[in-house]
């Protein structure tokens, strides 16, 4: 590697995120590399950032979210946590992160 990235964060947050990724069989550093690859692959953040809190949603917003979730379920785009963990573990073992 020819570049080093340095970030500053709260010690408790760092400890928590390192423990999270350790429990997933990887490291926080690898998670950052995965985030970077996914950002490049999708041409932006690999998730939809928002400033809206759940409590700020209108009943119509909630209904729209529920509709989208139901569509994902019907289309088979939803996995149990065990299924998702198995998929991620297989990708980590093969070095495939996208």
Secondary structure, 3 states (H helix, E strand, C coil): CCCCCCCCCCHHHHHHHHHHHHHCCCCHHHHHHHHHHHHHHHCCCCCCCCCCCHHHCCHHHHHHHHHHHHHHHHCCCCCCHHHHHHHHHHHHHHCCCC
